[in-house]
């Protein structure tokens, strides 16, 4: 990413990660420009909220169609700008369209039921109404999907949106949004896109016209946003990091479990908040699982995902590469066994398996946002649960077993927002609530009726007829 200066405004230039080729430029927003965009969104909010829900839904449905018509362009941007492999980019585009379609259905769905008031002679109407302007701050790892996850339901439910993409992905996470929704008929001002770094993000959170902030990103930044939003009495949805546990029980098919574990840890170079970080494996099968996972990891094709059929693409930036390498070196120094991977290869970090990891090691507790799987053995179910819950994070978890009933019995004991039995940790469904607890965020704010709760508020109207009089 490179910032250049033009005669009219500073520009943010997006470049392909591997080649450095320029992909496009967008204007950088000053804090004043962010505040002005928030005012435009606020001015557009009453008319958009008053628009019939069916009309809002039709625009979002049309946007889904237009996005899929531009799927190759969108996929190319995700691959070149963000380092996605082709399969991940294909999934993200289609999942983004699914978010738009689900939001369209949400707009016209039944309102939340609420019982009548308790006073006789007073009619009561209770409804959900838009918040106003929703500020959305999107990360670079799934810019299209994670942006649409907030933008689409917020718009569907009558809010206007102020969107700030990550500086690494201004095209796939911002410009593409604006173009698709504008072509679908979204009125001017209903979606405002601003580009910039932390200063622009802070201006978005602090803008008086922004009623709510939806942030997906690091726990460190999320804490700052949560503190600011709390001081300003704004609603905030935080979806933050994860140190997710992938629990492998002794009855699991080892090849299948390692397949799921490999996908959960190494997809998109492990740069996913839901990635399987800690592989908690029963002691009877831990050696077989470690050997199988390492074999799968070493066989993954590393390379340029735009020009080859690579399964592992580049890490987002050099600073991230060095942080991943330092975390692996620290783990080995603390006693972990490096089974495969572990060293940078140009802009790539190979899939890495660390064995003999214990809770005394930093890698067990600190999120390594890269393709690193840390394996820890356990003796019984109670120890597996204790190890899994030894974390400040609480986003997702998975229990891999051939006995679904046993997995379902363990799932409620795991301290996190989402658990998958017979699967791995990286899963997304726009119809289901999603969110974490602890250092992973402030619980569900996305998916299904959770989106209705997040992006609207209760409004109560009572009518007394005849009008009431009082003693004084």
C-alpha positions as CSV (number, residue, x, y, z in Angstrom):
1,X,0.0,0.0,0.0
2,X,1.4,3.4,-0.9
3,X,0.2,6.9,-0.2
4,X,0.9,9.5,-3.0
5,X,0.0,13.1,-3.3
6,X,-2.2,14.5,-6.1
7,X,-3.0,18.0,-6.9
8,X,-6.5,17.8,-5.5
9,X,-6.2,15.2,-2.7
10,X,-3.9,12.6,-1.3
11,X,-4.4,9.2,-2.8
12,X,-4.2,5.7,-1.4
13,X,-2.8,3.4,-4.1
14,X,-3.5,-0.3,-4.0
15,X,-0.8,-2.6,-5.3
16,X,-0.6,-6.3,-5.9
17,X,1.1,-7.9,-3.0
18,X,3.6,-10.0,-5.0
19,X,4.5,-7.8,-8.0
20,X,3.8,-4.3,-6.7
21,X,1.7,-3.6,-9.8
22,X,-0.7,-0.7,-9.3
23,X,-4.3,-1.9,-9.2
24,X,-6.1,1.5,-8.6
25,X,-6.2,4.5,-6.3
26,X,-8.8,6.0,-4.0
27,X,-8.9,9.4,-2.2
28,X,-7.7,9.5,1.4
29,X,-10.1,11.0,3.8
30,X,-9.1,13.5,6.4
31,X,-10.9,13.5,9.7
32,X,-12.9,16.5,8.5
33,X,-13.9,14.6,5.3
34,X,-15.0,11.6,7.5
35,X,-17.2,13.9,9.5
36,X,-18.6,15.4,6.4
37,X,-19.4,12.0,5.0
38,X,-21.2,11.1,8.2
39,X,-23.3,14.3,7.9
40,X,-24.3,13.3,4.4
41,X,-25.3,9.8,5.5
42,X,-27.3,11.4,8.4
43,X,-29.1,13.7,5.9
44,X,-30.0,10.7,3.7
45,X,-31.2,8.5,6.7
46,X,-34.8,9.7,7.1
47,X,-35.8,9.2,3.5
48,X,-34.1,5.8,3.3
49,X,-35.7,4.6,6.6
50,X,-39.1,5.8,5.2
51,X,-38.6,3.8,2.0
52,X,-40.8,0.7,1.9
53,X,-38.9,-2.4,3.1
54,X,-39.8,-4.2,-0.2
55,X,-38.0,-1.5,-2.1
56,X,-34.9,-1.7,0.0
57,X,-34.9,-5.4,-0.4
58,X,-35.2,-5.2,-4.1
59,X,-32.1,-3.0,-4.3
60,X,-30.1,-5.4,-2.2
61,X,-31.3,-8.4,-4.3
62,X,-30.3,-6.6,-7.4
63,X,-26.9,-5.8,-5.9
64,X,-26.3,-9.5,-5.3
65,X,-27.0,-10.2,-9.0
66,X,-24.6,-7.4,-10.0
67,X,-21.9,-8.6,-7.7
68,X,-22.1,-12.1,-9.3
69,X,-22.0,-10.6,-12.8
70,X,-18.7,-9.0,-11.7
71,X,-17.4,-12.1,-9.9
72,X,-14.2,-12.5,-11.9
73,X,-13.3,-8.9,-11.3
74,X,-14.0,-9.2,-7.6
75,X,-12.1,-12.5,-7.4
76,X,-9.1,-11.0,-9.1
77,X,-9.1,-8.0,-6.7
78,X,-9.3,-10.4,-3.7
79,X,-6.4,-12.5,-5.0
80,X,-4.1,-9.7,-6.1
81,X,-4.9,-7.1,-3.4
82,X,-5.3,-9.4,-0.4
83,X,-3.4,-12.5,-1.2
84,X,-6.4,-14.9,-1.4
85,X,-6.2,-18.2,-3.2
86,X,-8.7,-18.6,-6.0
87,X,-11.0,-20.9,-4.1
88,X,-11.2,-18.6,-1.1
89,X,-11.9,-15.6,-3.4
90,X,-14.7,-17.5,-5.2
91,X,-16.2,-18.4,-1.9
92,X,-16.0,-14.9,-0.6
93,X,-17.7,-13.3,-3.6
94,X,-20.6,-15.8,-3.5
95,X,-20.8,-15.5,0.3
96,X,-21.0,-11.7,-0.1
97,X,-23.9,-12.1,-2.5
98,X,-25.6,-14.5,0.0
99,X,-25.3,-11.8,2.7
100,X,-27.1,-9.3,0.4
101,X,-29.9,-11.9,-0.3
102,X,-30.3,-12.7,3.3
103,X,-30.4,-9.1,4.2
104,X,-33.1,-8.5,1.6
105,X,-35.2,-11.3,3.3
106,X,-34.5,-9.7,6.7
107,X,-35.9,-6.4,5.5
108,X,-39.3,-7.9,4.6
109,X,-39.4,-10.5,7.4
110,X,-41.8,-10.4,10.4
111,X,-41.1,-7.8,13.1
112,X,-39.9,-9.0,16.5
113,X,-43.0,-10.0,18.5
114,X,-43.6,-8.2,21.7
115,X,-46.4,-8.6,24.2
116,X,-49.1,-5.9,24.8
117,X,-48.8,-3.4,27.7
118,X,-50.3,-4.2,31.1
119,X,-52.6,-1.1,31.5
120,X,-56.2,-1.5,30.3
121,X,-57.5,1.2,28.0
122,X,-54.0,1.9,26.5
123,X,-53.2,0.6,23.1
124,X,-49.5,-0.3,22.6
125,X,-47.4,-0.6,19.4
126,X,-43.9,-1.9,19.8
127,X,-41.6,-2.0,16.8
128,X,-37.9,-2.2,15.7
129,X,-36.7,1.0,14.1
130,X,-33.3,1.9,12.4
131,X,-30.5,3.4,14.5
132,X,-29.6,6.1,11.9
133,X,-26.0,6.1,10.6
134,X,-24.0,2.8,11.1
135,X,-20.2,3.1,10.9
136,X,-18.5,0.0,9.6
137,X,-14.8,-0.7,9.8
138,X,-13.6,-3.7,7.8
139,X,-10.4,-5.7,8.0
140,X,-8.3,-6.8,5.0
141,X,-8.5,-10.6,5.3
142,X,-12.1,-11.0,4.1
143,X,-12.9,-7.5,3.1
144,X,-15.9,-8.2,0.8
145,X,-17.6,-10.8,3.1
146,X,-16.9,-9.1,6.4
147,X,-17.9,-5.8,5.1
148,X,-21.1,-7.0,3.5
149,X,-22.0,-8.9,6.8
150,X,-22.6,-5.5,8.4
151,X,-23.4,-3.2,5.4
152,X,-26.1,-5.4,3.9
153,X,-28.3,-5.9,7.0
154,X,-27.8,-2.3,8.2
155,X,-29.1,-1.0,4.8
156,X,-31.9,-3.6,4.7
157,X,-33.2,-2.4,8.1
158,X,-33.3,1.2,7.1
159,X,-30.0,2.6,8.3
160,X,-27.5,4.5,6.2
161,X,-23.8,3.4,6.3
162,X,-20.4,5.0,6.7
163,X,-17.9,2.4,5.6
164,X,-14.1,2.5,6.1
165,X,-12.2,-0.4,4.4
166,X,-8.7,-1.4,5.6
167,X,-5.9,0.5,3.7
168,X,-4.6,-2.8,2.4
169,X,-7.8,-3.6,0.5
170,X,-9.5,-0.3,-0.5
171,X,-10.8,-1.7,-3.8
172,X,-12.2,-5.1,-2.8
173,X,-13.4,-3.8,0.5
174,X,-14.7,-0.4,-0.5
175,X,-14.8,0.8,-4.1
176,X,-16.4,-2.4,-5.3
177,X,-19.1,-2.0,-2.6
178,X,-20.0,1.5,-3.7
179,X,-20.1,0.7,-7.4
180,X,-22.3,-2.4,-7.1
181,X,-24.8,-0.9,-4.7
182,X,-25.0,2.4,-6.7
183,X,-25.6,0.4,-9.9
184,X,-28.4,-1.5,-8.1
185,X,-30.2,1.8,-7.4
186,X,-29.0,2.8,-3.9
187,X,-29.7,6.5,-3.4
188,X,-26.9,9.0,-3.0
189,X,-25.7,9.4,0.5
190,X,-27.1,6.1,1.8
191,X,-23.6,4.5,1.6
192,X,-20.6,6.7,2.1
193,X,-17.2,5.1,1.7
194,X,-14.1,6.8,3.3
195,X,-10.5,5.6,3.0
196,X,-7.7,6.0,5.5
197,X,-5.7,4.7,8.4
198,X,-6.3,4.8,12.1
199,X,-7.0,8.5,12.1
200,X,-9.9,8.0,9.7
201,X,-11.2,5.1,11.8
202,X,-11.0,7.2,15.0
203,X,-12.9,10.1,13.2
204,X,-15.6,7.6,12.1
205,X,-16.1,6.3,15.7
206,X,-16.2,9.9,17.1
207,X,-18.4,11.5,14.5
208,X,-21.5,12.8,16.2
209,X,-23.7,11.6,13.4
210,X,-22.7,8.0,13.7
211,X,-25.1,6.2,16.0
212,X,-23.4,2.8,16.0
213,X,-20.0,1.2,15.1
214,X,-19.5,-2.3,13.8
215,X,-15.8,-3.2,13.9
216,X,-14.1,-6.4,12.9
217,X,-10.4,-6.5,13.6
218,X,-7.8,-6.9,16.3
219,X,-8.6,-7.1,20.0
220,X,-6.2,-4.2,20.8
221,X,-8.0,-1.8,18.4
222,X,-11.4,-3.2,19.4
223,X,-10.8,-2.3,23.1
224,X,-10.0,1.3,22.1
225,X,-13.1,1.5,19.9
226,X,-15.3,0.0,22.6
227,X,-13.9,2.5,25.2
228,X,-14.6,5.4,22.9
229,X,-18.1,4.2,22.0
230,X,-18.9,3.6,25.6
231,X,-17.9,7.1,26.6
232,X,-20.0,8.5,23.7
233,X,-22.9,6.2,24.6
234,X,-22.9,4.7,21.1
235,X,-23.9,1.1,20.4
236,X,-20.9,-1.0,19.3
237,X,-20.5,-4.5,17.9
238,X,-17.0,-5.9,18.2
239,X,-15.8,-9.0,16.4
240,X,-12.2,-9.4,17.4
241,X,-9.4,-12.0,17.5
242,X,-9.5,-15.7,18.3
243,X,-7.2,-18.4,19.8
244,X,-9.5,-21.1,18.7
245,X,-9.4,-24.7,19.9
246,X,-9.7,-27.7,17.6
247,X,-10.3,-30.7,19.9
248,X,-9.6,-34.1,18.4
249,X,-11.1,-37.0,20.4
250,X,-9.5,-40.5,20.3
251,X,-12.3,-42.0,18.2
252,X,-11.7,-39.6,15.3
253,X,-10.6,-40.8,11.9
254,X,-7.1,-39.3,11.9
255,X,-6.9,-38.6,8.1
256,X,-10.2,-36.8,8.2
257,X,-9.3,-34.9,11.4
258,X,-6.0,-33.8,9.9
259,X,-7.8,-32.7,6.8
260,X,-10.2,-30.6,8.8
261,X,-7.3,-29.3,11.0
262,X,-5.2,-28.4,8.0
263,X,-8.1,-26.4,6.4
264,X,-8.9,-24.7,9.7
265,X,-5.3,-23.6,10.3
266,X,-3.8,-22.9,6.9
267,X,-6.7,-21.5,4.8
268,X,-5.8,-18.0,3.7
269,X,-2.4,-18.4,5.3
270,X,-4.1,-18.7,8.7
271,X,-5.0,-15.0,8.5
272,X,-8.6,-15.6,9.8
273,X,-10.0,-14.8,13.2
274,X,-11.8,-18.2,13.2
275,X,-8.6,-20.2,12.3
276,X,-7.8,-23.3,14.3
277,X,-4.8,-22.1,16.4
278,X,-4.6,-24.7,19.2
279,X,-5.0,-28.4,18.2
280,X,-5.9,-30.2,21.4
281,X,-5.4,-33.9,20.6
282,X,-6.0,-36.9,22.8
283,X,-2.7,-38.5,23.9
284,X,-3.5,-41.8,22.4
285,X,-3.6,-40.4,18.9
286,X,-1.5,-37.2,19.2
287,X,1.6,-38.7,17.4
288,X,-0.4,-40.1,14.5
289,X,-2.3,-36.8,14.2
290,X,0.9,-34.7,14.3
291,X,2.6,-36.8,11.6
292,X,-0.5,-36.7,9.4
293,X,-1.1,-32.9,9.8
294,X,2.6,-32.2,9.1
295,X,2.5,-34.4,6.0
296,X,-0.6,-32.5,4.7
297,X,1.0,-29.1,5.6
298,X,4.3,-29.9,3.8
299,X,2.4,-30.9,0.6
300,X,0.5,-27.7,0.2
301,X,1.5,-25.7,-2.9
302,X,3.0,-22.3,-2.0
303,X,3.1,-19.5,-4.7
304,X,1.5,-16.7,-6.6
305,X,-2.3,-17.4,-6.4
306,X,-3.0,-15.2,-9.4
307,X,-0.7,-16.9,-11.8
308,X,-0.5,-20.5,-10.4
309,X,-2.8,-22.9,-8.7
310,X,-1.2,-22.2,-5.3
311,X,-3.0,-23.3,-2.1
312,X,-0.9,-21.0,0.1
313,X,-0.5,-17.4,-1.0
314,X,1.5,-14.4,0.3
315,X,1.2,-13.0,3.8
316,X,-0.4,-9.5,3.7
317,X,2.8,-7.6,4.5
318,X,6.4,-8.0,5.6
319,X,5.7,-6.8,9.1
320,X,3.2,-9.7,9.5
321,X,5.8,-12.1,8.2
322,X,8.4,-11.1,10.7
323,X,5.8,-11.3,13.6
324,X,4.8,-14.9,12.6
325,X,8.5,-15.9,12.3
326,X,9.3,-14.4,15.7
327,X,6.3,-16.2,17.4
328,X,7.6,-19.6,15.9
329,X,11.1,-18.9,17.1
330,X,9.9,-18.0,20.5
331,X,7.8,-21.2,20.8
332,X,10.8,-23.4,19.8
333,X,13.0,-21.6,22.3
334,X,10.4,-22.3,25.0
335,X,10.4,-26.1,24.1
336,X,8.0,-26.6,21.3
337,X,9.1,-29.0,18.5
338,X,9.1,-27.7,15.0
339,X,7.7,-30.5,12.8
340,X,7.5,-28.7,9.5
341,X,7.7,-25.1,8.1
342,X,8.8,-22.3,10.3
343,X,10.8,-20.0,8.1
344,X,9.9,-17.2,5.7
345,X,10.2,-17.8,2.0
346,X,10.1,-14.4,0.3
347,X,6.5,-13.0,0.8
348,X,5.3,-16.5,1.9
349,X,5.3,-18.3,5.2
350,X,4.9,-22.0,4.8
351,X,2.3,-24.0,6.8
352,X,3.9,-24.7,10.1
353,X,3.2,-27.4,12.7
354,X,4.5,-27.1,16.3
355,X,4.2,-30.1,18.5
356,X,4.6,-30.5,22.3
357,X,3.1,-27.1,23.0
358,X,2.1,-26.5,26.6
359,X,0.1,-23.7,28.3
360,X,3.4,-22.3,29.7
361,X,4.3,-21.2,26.1
362,X,3.3,-17.8,24.7
363,X,2.1,-19.5,21.4
364,X,-0.6,-21.3,23.4
365,X,-2.1,-17.9,24.5
366,X,-1.1,-15.3,21.9
367,X,-2.9,-15.2,18.6
368,X,-0.4,-15.8,15.8
369,X,-2.2,-14.5,12.7
370,X,-0.5,-16.8,10.3
371,X,-0.3,-20.5,9.2
372,X,0.8,-22.0,12.5
373,X,-0.8,-25.0,14.1
374,X,0.1,-25.6,17.7
375,X,-0.5,-29.2,19.0
376,X,-1.1,-30.0,22.7
377,X,-1.9,-33.4,24.1
378,X,-4.7,-34.1,26.6
379,X,-5.5,-37.1,28.7
380,X,-9.3,-36.9,29.1
381,X,-12.4,-34.8,28.3
382,X,-12.0,-32.7,31.4
383,X,-8.4,-31.8,30.6
384,X,-9.4,-31.0,27.0
385,X,-12.1,-28.6,28.2
386,X,-9.7,-27.0,30.8
387,X,-7.1,-26.4,28.1
388,X,-9.6,-25.0,25.6
389,X,-10.9,-22.6,28.2
390,X,-7.5,-21.5,29.2
391,X,-7.6,-18.4,27.0
392,X,-8.8,-14.8,27.2
393,X,-10.4,-15.4,23.7
394,X,-13.7,-17.0,23.1
395,X,-14.6,-16.9,19.4
396,X,-15.1,-20.4,17.9
397,X,-14.1,-24.0,18.7
398,X,-14.6,-27.4,17.2
399,X,-14.8,-30.9,18.4
400,X,-13.7,-33.6,15.9
401,X,-15.2,-37.0,16.8
402,X,-17.0,-39.9,15.2
403,X,-19.5,-39.8,18.1
404,X,-21.7,-36.7,17.5
405,X,-23.5,-37.2,20.8
406,X,-20.3,-37.1,22.7
407,X,-19.2,-34.0,20.8
408,X,-22.5,-32.3,21.5
409,X,-22.2,-33.1,25.2
410,X,-18.8,-31.4,25.3
411,X,-19.8,-28.3,23.2
412,X,-21.7,-26.4,26.0
413,X,-18.6,-26.6,28.2
414,X,-16.4,-24.7,25.8
415,X,-16.3,-21.0,26.6
416,X,-16.9,-19.4,23.2
417,X,-19.6,-18.0,20.9
418,X,-19.7,-20.8,18.3
419,X,-18.9,-24.5,18.4
420,X,-18.8,-27.0,15.5
421,X,-19.0,-30.7,16.1
422,X,-17.5,-33.0,13.5
423,X,-16.0,-30.0,11.7
424,X,-13.3,-27.4,12.0
425,X,-13.5,-23.8,13.3
426,X,-13.7,-21.8,10.1
427,X,-17.4,-21.7,9.1
428,X,-19.8,-19.0,8.1
429,X,-23.6,-18.9,7.6
430,X,-25.5,-15.6,7.1
431,X,-28.6,-17.1,8.6
432,X,-26.9,-18.0,12.0
433,X,-25.8,-15.7,14.8
434,X,-22.0,-15.3,15.1
435,X,-19.8,-13.6,17.6
436,X,-17.4,-14.2,20.5
437,X,-16.9,-13.4,24.1
438,X,-14.0,-12.2,26.2
439,X,-11.1,-10.9,24.1
440,X,-13.0,-12.0,21.0
441,X,-15.7,-9.4,21.3
442,X,-19.1,-8.5,22.8
443,X,-21.1,-11.5,21.6
444,X,-23.3,-12.0,18.5
445,X,-23.9,-9.1,16.3
446,X,-24.1,-10.8,12.9
447,X,-26.3,-13.4,11.2
448,X,-30.0,-14.2,11.4
449,X,-32.0,-12.4,14.0
450,X,-28.8,-11.3,15.7
451,X,-28.5,-8.7,12.9
452,X,-32.0,-7.4,13.6
453,X,-31.0,-6.9,17.2
454,X,-27.7,-5.3,16.3
455,X,-28.9,-2.8,13.7
456,X,-32.3,-1.7,15.1
457,X,-33.7,-0.5,18.4
458,X,-37.0,-0.9,20.1
459,X,-39.6,1.8,19.7
460,X,-42.7,1.9,21.9
461,X,-45.9,3.8,21.1
462,X,-48.9,4.0,23.4
463,X,-52.3,5.5,22.6
464,X,-54.9,6.4,25.2
465,X,-58.4,7.2,24.0
466,X,-60.0,9.1,25.4
467,X,-56.9,11.1,26.5
468,X,-56.1,10.8,30.1
469,X,-56.2,13.4,32.9
470,X,-54.3,13.3,36.1
471,X,-54.7,14.7,39.7
472,X,-52.3,17.6,39.3
